[in-house]
């Protein structure tokens, strides 16, 4: 019970804030929790909504898989080679500080309208944090682990596979957790600007119609998804980090 | 890259009567022409008899660890030759095991998996790995902890895991770089006993680097005292202990005399080192 109570209190407090905000803004700008829930129930009964979910889900899945694989691989390369790391980290950081939406026209020109542009935009958001966290984690690996691998006459590839990657696993999962949220953001933004399908498009469409209940319902749905996945990844990270610790 | 040992080897004694031979070995870090170069070690010459337990004591920063790195093949000498079993050391040689001062147990593996780690990398058959790991667990008193993770163990037990991980590889030369440096005095004595027991059982040649004169005097056949940087041997002492010694010899009258002689040699060097530090050289 002890573990359930604090989050429950926070959730109820947020709900109360939402209701107060709704009342304070004169009922137009923000739908009430009740109206939002009602609209969400209606939406979830329509096949169109689930088509949008499927569209966004597929794009997001592709984006996060590419971002994780490429991000970890890039992070490992930059982490292992000091020269490459010192050269490319500032470039990545600078790139990442750009508002990526300004590059979206270029992404559309390269990938065309549709799925691949959304995926690419999702990858653009998720890749860099995963790369940077992987690289940083590698630089924190205890030097004695490297020396041990060397003394055991392990090859470079074997050292990465059997020592470095297991050593940084908790940080890798943390990186995936952060990349996860950002990839989702990227995919949704992509859908908002140049798409005829997906939850991002549905939200923009509702905005044009002034249908605030629908916007709020989609927002709530996405928030529930993101919060759940984040919590699961956090649990996984904690479990990996504290393997063997009696709690 | 990795060589596979024979199916069921007992550790054999070194085939060569001289296990280790260093001839005029020096190590300089940095560009030799640069004024910022650091002359860390040497020239040192040293011979270790096969099966000998040799300890090295010396002031901090005297190049003890550099000496160990050269023998482990982790770091080549700048000049001179280093040989193990009559072969020049190029890269990490076969049959050499290293135990470091820092806790090198892998946090993500259980005790059992930690000990099996090197054997698995060598691609030994599963039943042979199991046999050797079981033996090491029993020998090192880790049997009840085989499924534990290092985070659940004390510092002494983690170091035991690291020693076991090296021992199961059945090295003929065991290099220990202040392996008990982080442990309390009582644990050090107990670990010293275990080290002696292991040394008798394996017939391996042992080179132990330590800060502790007591440890060196109690464990070794011979103790080498090194000078302040650049480290050279300024004296070696035969302890004359029987092979079946243990930590109880610390009460032997000869023990106090031995540590006094070691300290007499070392005291001057330690003061030199401290003066160097005060001048900002260290």
Boltz contact constraints between the chains, C-beta under 6 A:
constraints:
  - contact:
      token1: [A, 144]
      token2: [B, 100]
      max_distance: 6.0
  - contact:
      token1: [A, 144]
      token2: [B, 102]
      max_distance: 6.0
  - contact:
      token1: [A, 144]
      token2: [B, 104]
      max_distance: 6.0
  - contact:
      token1: [A, 148]
      token2: [B, 104]
      max_distance: 6.0
  - contact:
      token1: [A, 150]
      token2: [B, 74]
      max_distance: 6.0
  - contact:
      token1: [A, 151]
      token2: [B, 72]
      max_distance: 6.0
  - contact:
      token1: [A, 151]
      token2: [B, 92]
      max_distance: 6.0
  - contact:
      token1: [A, 151]
      token2: [B, 98]
      max_distance: 6.0
  - contact:
      token1: [A, 152]
      token2: [B, 118]
      max_distance: 6.0
  - contact:
      token1: [A, 152]
      token2: [B, 121]
      max_distance: 6.0
  - contact:
      token1: [A, 153]
      token2: [B, 92]
      max_distance: 6.0
  - contact:
      token1: [A, 154]
      token2: [B, 121]
      max_distance: 6.0
  - contact:
      token1: [A, 155]
      token2: [B, 1]
      max_distance: 6.0
  - contact:
      token1: [A, 166]
      token2: [B, 108]
      max_distance: 6.0
  - contact:
      token1: [A, 243]
      token2: [B, 149]
      max_distance: 6.0
  - contact:
      token1: [A, 244]
      token2: [B, 149]
      max_distance: 6.0
  - contact:
      token1: [A, 244]
      token2: [B, 151]
      max_distance: 6.0
  - contact:
      token1: [A, 244]
      token2: [B, 152]
      max_distance: 6.0
  - contact:
      token1: [A, 245]
      token2: [B, 151]
      max_distance: 6.0
